[in-house]
């Protein structure tokens, strides 16, 4: 399953560089996204390097997911696809 990274997780004064928010096609509610929690995630950079992580929790009521990666993510990851599996 593929998802689209939309942004870093953060607030008014902070940004978490290893937490990302993503949207999965076909999921439109919090209840539909709940079974994906704790699944593994892999992002592949344009150079071929892989950064692994997992789905931490659901973000909001429209089915977005909070991804937690083992390392900080570069800004070029925004708008890129990740594999959830």
Secondary structure, DSSP 8 states (H G I E B T S, - for coil): -EEEEEEEEE-SS-EEEEEEEEEETT--SHHHHGGGTT-EEEEE-TTS-EEEEEEEEEETTTTEEEEEESS---GGGTT-EEEE-
